[in-house]
Amino acid sequence: MAAAASAFTASSSFVSSSPCSLRYPAPPRSPSHGRSHDLASDSVDLLTFKQIARRRAIHLAKYPDAKIISLGIGDTTEPIPDVITNAMAERAHALSTIDGYSGYGAEQGEKKLRAAIAATYYADLGIEDSDIFVSDGAKCDISRLQVLFGSNVTIAVQDPSYPAYVDSSVIMGQTGLYQQDVQKYGNIEYMRCNPENGFFPDLSTVPRADIIFFCSPNNPTGAAASRDQLTKLVKFAKDNGSIIVYDSAYAMYISDDSPKSIFEIPGAKEVAIETASFSKYAGFTGVRLGWTVVPKELLFSDGHPVAKDFNRIVCTCFNGASNIAQAGGLACLSPEGLKAMHDVVGFYKENTEIIVDTFTSLGFNVYGAKNAPYVWVHFPGRNSWDVFAEILEKANVVTTPGSGFGPGGEGFVRVSAFGHRDNIIEAARRLKQLYKFGSDCINLLIFKQIARRRAVHLAKYPDAKIVSLGIGDTTEPIPDVITNAMAEVTSCQTRALSVIYIQFTKQILAFRAHALSTIDGYSGYGAEQGGKKLRAAVAATYYADLGIEDSDIFVSDPAKCDISRLQVLFGSNVTIVVQDPSFPAYFDSNVIMAQTGLYQQDVQNLIHCFCSYLFVPIQAMHDVVGFYEENTEIIVDTFTSLGFNVYGAKNAPYVWVHFPGGNSWDVFAEILEKANVVTTPGSGFGPSGEGLVRVSAFGHRDNIIEAPRRLKQLYK
């Protein structure tokens, strides 16, 4: 028994604890080969869609009766046209007959379909049917192309872009580790595409890459590259020996003169591969049918045709697209099928228009949409996931956070136009209700964001000596000659004066005017229009010889309040034009007027505030203005000495500084983080303010001197 036990102990298949123990098979061993480190973690980008699904499930668990509308993942919703499904059904039925049955087909696709694709989409472009590989969709072909390229290549992608480009690169081992601080993978060139550069990268700053993934119209931004831009891209690839993988999955949505194929560009056949799909044209997201074009002119550096190697990959990794799906593809390319596909695309483009109209009416900047079924909506200064959560929580609508498509998508959400018409209309209604009635004005959010970021900065750097040149609040004391006069004011007028004093000093006026304690000095209600002496003084001082009389003047608790009263006067059924950029109150007061009658009543009640009878010595005010003008000159000199273009300043206490190609919020963050100075992002004043920041001259002189010192240190 002892010998037997020794034998079993030596065996790797059984374990025995003693010579008399029963012998049980040992647990199976794990493979000795470790898991690929490239697959050891989920793609950061593709985690977006898992997160969306998880958050949607949590929301439904919390609100089981919620009627969720999904405008997130770009899945088609409308039925496949009959002319196409009839052909598929006929082919499917034929498989049950001796004559109609077929098994494996050519891995490259049926010859008739390849010829039809070449004739329909590449007529006169020099693409032959032998250049076309029919597949089960563009996404699958991207992975097969990555197998073709191998792991020892460098990759460039648009930022933002379709996550599969990056994740397939991660899986293939082409990338480095994920860098949390910049939200990028190492060894991938992220080509920033944003509103400032027309969603086309500055190729002069892009280092060479072996493979360039480029999607037009782009998913998620919806931007279609122009002929001139694609010509530059082809030249860049030729100059650098790169291969462009051009994703044209949304080409049929193009309604302007943007190229629908990269092969419309001279020389592209020598540097480009094109992938395409029936998914978004015919509703084939579940049927699965697409194609890839690998021109015979495209060669590796050793002169070997790329198409030959791709053919080997296809024949090894793929048995060909479904013959039923290919029958549907042929029907798609018939005259009736093409018309049916255009009708489907037209339906989704109408949905897109509804979504665009919704967000633009709410004051948002939207991009894309014209040539794609996606609307790229900008929420300046906000986190994409926070916006996603807000829309889901308050409107029961699913969108896609822009940051899921790359770091360049932060501050945006993608809204898909793939949806039934009643759902699109209902989603638009909910969004209008959310952002017109239940949320802050988009422009005025800027000041909350500034305050929040300032607080975050102070929490991070509690000893930071922050200088605020952001919100245009005055800092210098009111001249004595004015406050002395204010001390003589009557009781009821003290309320109105408190408002004025708050505007200047942000402190509550806490005094009891001694004149109120005398019989002669006491007075109660005054004229709502303002004291006659003050109205006459205003007319004489500012409107002499202009025909303005004191009766034309209404003294108030200053201009911002009067803007609201004027909006009450105009009512809600008017159209508004504002300068862009401009003071946010103009826009926000218009938004408020579209809300409820209750707010209008509150504003109307304000008209009965009691106006003050102040006579303000002109010289004292000129002295205050002169002080701020000197501050302005210091700020202007600072930025001009650093090579920046500055505007305004001469006739206003604000300096408008241009940071070409920069995002206003990024500039704001940089100045706060590195110089402890608060400015105001220009985009908060309207879309034309993007790329600029406003620097206020309202500040104590020592702060105005210290801020330029820090700015010079930062930018010099």
BARO-438597 format. One record per residue (C-alpha): residue in one letter; x, y, z. Coordinates in steps of 0.001 Angstrom, whole numbers, padded with zeros to 6 digits, always signed. Layout:
AXYZ ...
This chain:
M+000000+000000+000000 A+002846+002290+000761 A+004295+001749-002678 A+000917+002396-004244 A+000529+005565-002249 S+003889+006766-003431 A+002838+006136-006970 F-000328+008150-006544 T+001534+010943-004824 A+003819+011129-007790 S+000912+011262-010164 S-000275+014679-011164 S-003791+013349-011742 F-004718+012174-008252 V-004167+013238-004659 S-003990+010879-001599 S-003637+012061+001979 S-002740+008581+003341 P-002029+005075+001995 C-005620+004033+002735 S-007375+007152+001464 L-009807+007064-001410 R-008310+008472-004548 Y-010078+011502-006038 P-009143+013276-009254 A-007215+016458-008574 P-008817+019772-009565 P-007990+020551-013186 R-004988+022769-013592 S-005285+026274-015013 P-003430+026771-018280 S+000154+027729-017660 H-000092+030506-020257 G-001202+033760-018609 R-004001+035986-019834 S-003035+038499-022489 H-002144+041712-020704 D-003800+043588-023574 L-007163+042130-022509 A-006569+042407-018777 S-008850+045408-018475 D-011863+046715-020326 S-011420+049413-022898 V-011922+052747-021206 D-013904+053982-024198 L-016115+050910-024591 L-016832+050971-020857 T-019042+053930-021752 F-021697+051668-023210 K-021526+049279-020257 Q-021909+052266-017949 I-024889+053528-019919 A-026580+050121-019673 R-025789+049872-015951 R-027062+053360-015150 R-030175+052776-017229 A-030875+049592-015247 I-030346+051397-011926 H-032670+054182-013057 L-035387+051686-013993 A-034990+049907-010660 K-035460+053255-008928 Y-038312+054371-011200 P-039925+051162-012533 D-042688+053089-014304 A-040290+055418-016126 K-040831+055565-019881 I-037231+055717-021015 I-036433+056946-024513 S-033043+055876-025817 L-031175+058341-028009 G-027859+056861-026945 I-026357+053891-028778 G-026699+054409-032529 D-028996+051478-033292 T-031559+051823-036059 T-035248+051515-035184 E-037305+051632-038385 P-038347+048482-040306 I-036289+047283-043255 P-038159+048181-046473 D-040267+045396-048005 V-038363+045383-051279 I-035298+044273-049332 T-036864+041801-046889 N-038835+040180-049724 A-035563+039384-051499 M-034098+037990-048282 A-037202+035886-047654 E-037081+034511-051187 R-033433+033546-050741 A-034159+031986-047354 H-037045+029953-048770 A-034875+028803-051679 L-032477+027212-049199 S-035126+024574-048524 T-035005+023419-052146 I-032453+021327-054030 D-031957+023956-056692 G-031861+026896-054303 Y-029613+025494-051596 S-026049+026766-051249 G-023441+026298-048550 Y-020138+028078-048199 G-019724+030951-050573 A-016718+032964-051632 E-015153+034568-048566 Q-014802+037819-050513 G-018536+037931-051246 E-020793+037034-054144 K-019563+038396-057455 K-022906+040025-058346 L-022988+041954-055083 R-019366+043070-055367 A-020028+044296-058909 A-023187+046128-057782 I-021303+047874-054956 A-018543+048961-057346 A-021055+050286-059896 T-023269+052051-057330 Y-020753+053703-055015 Y-017487+053823-056965 A-018469+054463-060577 D-015721+056410-062382 L-013428+056157-059326 G-011350+053271-060676 I-012538+050764-058066 E-013224+047295-059467 D-015291+044476-058008 S-012072+042552-057261 D-011052+045380-054880 I-014177+044844-052764 F-014485+042405-049853 V-018070+041839-048683 S-018317+041275-044933 D-020574+041113-041910 G-020165+044828-041233 A-017576+047574-040912 K-016904+046969-037206 C-015885+043372-037903 D-013683+044469-040785 I-011884+046943-038523 S-010784+044021-036355 R-009709+041986-039388 L-007709+044964-040634 Q-006011+045171-037244 V-004991+041517-037608 L-003552+042464-040998 F-001554+045355-039516 G-000233+043425-036519 S+000955+044753-033194 N+004111+046565-034300 V+002434+049604-035810 T+001652+053100-034593 I-001920+054372-034665 A-003585+057785-035013 V-007297+058396-034397 Q-009604+061378-034482 D-010434+062673-031015 P-013319+062149-030453 S-013969+059035-032532 Y-015717+055672-032672 P-014340+053650-029706 A-013708+050467-031733 Y-010641+052028-033379 V-008921+052507-030041 D-010122+049311-028390 S-009076+047090-031296 S-005651+048751-031069 V-005522+047982-027349 I-006481+044341-027965 M-003814+043999-030660 G-001136+045264-028282 Q-000422+048363-030347 T-000840+050751-027415 G+000750+051540-024117 L-001037+051660-020779 Y-003997+053917-020134 Q-002842+057269-018760 Q-005489+058428-016317 D-004180+061983-016008 V-004700+062729-019711 Q-007389+060071-020330 K-005465+058539-023217 Y-003669+055319-024067 G+000044+055522-024641 N+001421+055132-028165 I-001772+056380-029828 E-001872+059780-031454 Y-005164+061473-030584 M-005886+064027-033320 R-008042+066658-031631 C-011147+067581-033642 N-013241+070367-032148 P-015357+073367-033165 E-012290+075610-033229 N-010577+073619-035998 G-013749+072697-037862 F-013512+069137-036506 F-010498+068474-038718 P-007097+067965-037067 D-004176+070315-037521 L-002012+067864-039455 S+001051+070076-039059 T+001125+069069-035386 V+000392+065354-035909 P+003435+063055-035755 R+003808+060252-038259 A+001710+057127-037694 D+001585+053873-039644 I-002214+053684-039573 I-004664+056610-039509 F-008281+055820-038623 F-010554+058492-040057 C-014370+058511-040092 S-016381+060940-042243 P-019084+061838-041486 N-017632+061400-038052 N-019146+059362-035265 P-019822+061041-032816 T-019465+064672-033983 G-021354+064274-037257 A-018785+066435-039056 A-018096+065596-042715 A-014635+066417-044037 S-014480+068686-047075 R-012717+067849-050325 D-009886+070209-049435 Q-009472+068639-045999 L-009381+065099-047374 T-006876+066199-050009 K-004624+067361-047174 L-005143+064053-045362 V-004181+062020-048439 K-001076+064162-048965 F-000151+063751-045294 A-000438+059963-045631 K+001668+059951-048803 D+004352+062141-047261 N+004559+059901-044191 G+004069+056461-045715 S+000843+055952-043756 I-002283+053927-044536 I-005653+055606-043998 V-008519+053397-042820 Y-011461+055496-043965 D-014822+054675-042351 S-017655+055834-044633 A-020503+054168-042736 Y-022632+057352-042846 A-021801+058553-046377 M-025412+058313-047584 Y-026371+060972-044999 I-024191+063593-046704 S-026357+066321-048215 D-023710+068841-049295 D-020714+068530-051613 S-018509+066717-049084 P-016942+063582-050625 K-018813+060357-049950 S-015705+058250-050562 I-012018+058821-049901 F-011401+057562-053435 E-012891+060770-054824 I-009544+062301-053833 P-006748+061880-056409 G-004043+059537-055176 A-006165+058035-052400 K-006057+054538-053911 E-002322+054493-053149 V-002752+055223-049420 A-006285+054322-048298 I-008628+051484-047393 E-012357+052198-047097 T-014897+050406-044913 A-018657+050796-045350 S-021905+049206-044250 F-025595+048761-045016 S-026385+049076-041285 K-027431+052732-041142 Y-028882+052873-044678 A-031160+049839-044736 G-031472+049021-041035 F-029027+046108-041265 T-027595+046512-037746 G-028952+043033-036970 V-028735+041536-040465 R-025000+042392-040665 L-023646+043273-044094 G-020882+045629-045152 W-017793+045835-047299 T-014181+046954-047384 V-012336+048335-050395 V-008620+047532-050666 P-007371+048985-053970 K-004812+047031-055947 E-002686+050217-056047 L-002133+050087-052272 L+001250+048474-051591 F+003387+047776-048554 S+006829+049361-048422 D+008325+046228-050001 G+005946+046498-052963 H+003656+043653-051880 P-000086+044345-052488 V-001988+044950-049264 A-005073+043322-050819 K-003303+039960-051105 D-002538+039851-047393 F-006035+041042-046503 N-007481+038316-048718 R-005476+035787-046721 I-006801+037235-043453 V-010379+037112-044749 C-010076+033535-045987 T-008527+032453-042679 C-010786+034336-040251 F-014097+034485-042115 N-016382+032178-044087 G-018120+034961-045939 A-021253+036984-045268 S-024604+035228-044958 N-026042+034400-048360 I-029435+035640-047123 A-027898+038966-046077 Q-026142+039248-049447 A-029476+038752-051214 G-030737+041688-049169 G-027665+043689-050180 L-028366+043102-053869 A-031953+044257-053329 C-030659+047391-051571 L-028733+048327-054707 S-031656+047858-057088 P-033401+051081-058200 E-036311+050343-055849 G-033944+049437-053021 L-031864+052599-053401 K-035019+054711-053248 A-036166+052811-050160 M-032798+053373-048456 H-032912+057089-049268 D-036377+057204-047707 V-035053+055561-044525 V-032111+057967-044386 G-034487+060886-045011 F-036650+059795-042087 Y-033693+059815-039697 K-032525+063173-041073 E-035956+064613-040227 N-035483+063270-036700 T-032114+064998-036637 E-033718+068325-037549 I-036189+067984-034669 I-033346+067361-032212 V-031260+070235-033589 D-034211+072641-033416 T-034851+071565-029828 F-031353+072238-028543 T-030776+075422-030553 S-034075+076849-029284 L-032753+076258-025766 G-029567+078195-026466 F-027169+075278-026898 N-024464+075085-029535 V-024947+071981-031670 Y-022675+070477-034300 G-022857+067736-036914 A-026424+066728-037772 K-026438+068079-041344 N-024549+065113-042785 A-025031+062504-040076 P-027693+061015-037789 Y-025943+062380-034689 V-026269+065726-032928 W-023186+066813-030963 V-024382+069133-028186 H-022039+071373-026207 F-022522+071871-022467 P-019627+074281-021775 G-017833+073786-018490 R-019802+070674-017587 N-018825+067040-017195 S-020310+064779-019884 W-021385+062124-017395 D-023055+064736-015187 V-025086+065929-018167 F-025960+062328-019074 A-027134+061717-015494 E-029161+064935-015416 I-030998+064134-018650 L-031661+060536-017594 E-032764+061457-014079 K-034982+064405-014983 A-036178+063599-018504 N-035936+059786-018734 V-033897+060158-021925 V-030682+058230-022605 T-027878+060027-024448 T-024172+059219-024791 P-021516+061163-022823 G-019027+062715-025223 S-016044+061725-023089 G-016757+058090-023992 F-015445+058841-027480 G-012139+060239-026243 P-010888+063126-024106 G-011850+065592-026843 G-015505+064735-026224 E-015574+066093-022677 G-018253+068754-022256 F-020411+067279-025048 V-023131+064666-025361 R-024067+062758-028491 V-027783+062550-029236 S-028787+059915-031768 A-031547+060492-034326 F-032271+056768-034546 G-035723+056509-033020 H-039425+056240-033756 R-040884+059643-034599 D-043202+059732-031579 N-040230+059023-029295 I-038168+061767-030922 I-040997+064271-030473 E-041579+063198-026878 A-037862+063380-026055 A-037744+066892-027513 R-040707+067904-025356 R-039041+066570-022209 L-035739+068259-023005 K-037486+071593-023509 Q-039247+071128-020200 L-035979+070267-018478 Y-033831+073078-019820 K-036423+075797-020233 F-038221+075370-016939 G-036170+073163-014668 S-032589+074259-015130 D-030366+077288-014969 C-029827+079492-017967 I-027053+077933-020045 N-025053+081155-020164 L-025473+082047-016497 L-024230+078585-015514 I-020812+080021-016230 F-020786+081992-012991 K-021805+078956-010945 Q-019065+076993-012675 I-016501+079690-011895 A-017527+079679-008228 R-017458+075874-008092 R-014045+075600-009731 R-012679+078341-007484 A-013893+076382-004450 V-012372+073142-005777 H-009093+074951-006395 L-009038+076352-002855 A-009812+072938-001413 K-006846+071575-003351 Y-004562+074528-002544 P-005877+076017+000727 D-002993+078491+000953 A-003489+079836-002571 K-003796+083622-002732 I-006437+083909-005410 V-006836+087158-007315 S-010269+087496-008902 L-010425+089267-012246 G-013514+087299-013249 I-016992+088512-012341 G-017223+092246-012993 D-017765+093377-009404 T-016425+096742-008276 T-013945+096794-005400 E-013196+100403-004451 P-015128+102284-001741 I-017947+104608-002715 P-016645+108200-002436 D-017480+109975+000824 V-019369+112738-000916 I-021843+110113-002126 T-022183+108060+001068 N-022615+111274+003077 A-025563+112126+000880 M-026902+108602+001272 A-026853+108985+005046 E-029505+111681+004725 V-031939+109497+002817 T-035454+108736+004008 S-036793+105513+005451 C-038635+103904+002571 Q-035896+104938+000185 T-033377+103030+002302 R-034698+099779+000799 A-033910+100898-002728 L-030580+102341-001660 S-029705+099013-000100 V-030037+097413-003503 I-027783+100056-005059 Y-025262+099722-002305 I-025245+095947-002693 Q-024423+096435-006363 F-021365+098456-005431 T-020089+096807-002266 K-022019+093538-001820 Q-022753+094513+001772 I-026143+095212+003290 L-026627+098904+004043 A-026899+098926+007833 F-027476+102420+009085 R-030359+104521+010304 A-030213+107867+008590 H-030284+110479+011332 A-032595+112716+009328 L-035361+110163+009742 S-035547+110975+013423 T-036646+114543+012738 I-040022+115927+011742 D-038550+117895+008869 G-036330+115079+007606 Y-038853+112269+007533 S-040557+111233+004304 G-042394+108110+003229 Y-043163+106817-000242 G-041537+108659-003122 A-042321+108760-006822 E-041769+105340-008405 Q-040128+107028-011390 G-037477+108633-009191 G-036978+112007-007566 K-037524+114928-009912 K-034199+116552-009019 L-032243+113405-009817 R-034110+112804-013082 A-033413+116394-014124 A-029732+116026-013174 V-029410+112797-015197 A-031002+114469-018236 A-028780+117543-017972 T-025588+115562-017396 Y-025863+112741-019911 Y-028438+113845-022482 A-027888+117577-022913 D-028846+118723-026424 L-030188+115227-027257 G-033839+116068-026686 I-034175+113781-023664 E-036228+115331-020884 D-036412+114425-017217 S-039890+112957-017806 D-038309+110434-020199 I-036100+109073-017427 F-036974+106356-014930 V-034577+106046-012001 S-034126+102457-010898 D-032155+099944-008915 P-029824+099737-011634 A-029732+098521-015247 K-029866+094754-014723 C-033183+095110-012884 D-034524+097384-015609 I-033669+094751-018227 S-036078+092390-016465 R-038761+095074-016291 L-038351+095798-019984 Q-038808+092093-020683 V-042094+092260-018767 L-043049+095186-020980 F-042199+093275-024168 G-043906+090064-023067 S-043157+086515-024184 N-044388+086723-027782 V-041457+088661-029169 T-038260+087733-030954 I-034947+088772-029471 V-031604+089681-031009 V-028484+089990-028855 Q-024854+090697-029564 D-022730+087567-029512 P-020924+087614-027117 S-022967+089756-024719 F-024080+090153-021111 P-025846+086856-020192 A-028754+088654-018492 Y-030118+089699-021884 F-030524+086067-022859 D-031545+084738-019468 S-034254+087333-018949 N-035749+086182-022234 V-035634+082552-021049 I-037304+083506-017796 M-040064+085351-019621 A-041016+082124-021364 Q-041513+080338-018035 T-044499+081278-015894 G-046828+084151-015209 L-045772+084014-011559 Y-042288+085272-012294 Q-043688+088061-014450 Q-045877+089151-011548 D-042851+089194-009258 V-040985+091368-011728 Q-043975+093678-012115 N-044080+094108-008379 L-040466+095239-008470 I-041461+098262-010518 H-042867+099751-007346 C-039491+099807-005607 F-038848+103229-004158 C-036238+105114-006100 S-033630+107306-004474 Y-033219+111026-004814 L-029472+111060-005168 F-027374+113798-006612 V-023986+112206-007340 P-021086+114568-007850 I-019669+113875-011303 Q-016022+114381-010357 A-016136+111667-007693 M-017496+109159-010189 H-014893+110145-012760 D-012215+109501-010157 V-013542+105972-009561 V-013804+105296-013294 G-010307+106674-013810 F-008937+104289-011195 Y-010415+101284-013015 E-009182+102629-016359 E-005648+102665-014950 N-006158+099041-013900 T-007287+098272-017440 E-004104+099759-018892 I-001976+097566-016617 I-003816+094436-017777 V-003622+095432-021455 D+000107+096119-021199 T+000603+092725-019567 F-001096+090661-022261 T+000230+092666-025210 S+003775+092307-023854 L+003189+088541-023864 G+002148+088589-027525 F-001600+088176-027070 N-004191+090058-029093 V-006440+092080-026793 Y-009650+093924-027554 G-011928+096379-025794 A-010292+097973-022757 K-010072+101506-024160 N-013698+102308-023428 A-014593+099643-020886 P-013270+098019-017698 Y-012889+094653-019443 V-010004+093235-021451 W-011009+090645-024072 V-007992+088373-024627 H-007670+085974-027564 F-006160+082505-027111 P-006351+081237-030726 G-007282+077576-031007 G-007759+077298-027261 N-010887+076281-025400 S-012079+079092-023111 W-012618+076784-020159 D-009212+075171-020659 V-007587+078620-020572 F-009608+079542-017473 A-008473+076312-015779 E-004834+076853-016748 I-004734+080396-015361 L-006495+079361-012154 E-004361+076248-011664 K-000988+077806-012447 A-001411+081465-011510 N-004232+081451-008920 V-006061+084090-010948 V-009777+083888-011756 T-010919+085088-015197 T-014145+084485-017135 P-014313+082023-020075 G-015508+083823-023187 S-017801+080959-024221 G-020017+081807-021248 F-021113+084941-023085 G-022131+083115-026262 P-020606+080817-028916 S-018562+083606-030507 G-016740+084018-027213 E-015025+080641-027605 G-011249+080974-027624 L-011291+084202-025596 V-011340+085110-021920 R-012599+088260-020261 V-010314+089857-017685 S-011961+092387-015393 A-010235+095588-014278 F-012314+095751-011115 G-009769+095076-008401 H-007596+096656-005742 R-004428+098082-007242 D-002116+095687-005391 N-004114+092744-006769 I-004030+094202-010261 I-000237+094484-010029 E+000177+090992-008555 A-002024+089277-011159 P+000075+090533-014128 R+003234+089413-012369 R+001827+085886-012148 L+000509+085969-015720 K+003901+087048-017049 Q+005514+084223-015135 L+002986+081754-016572 Y+003097+082791-020235 K+006667+084045-020542 
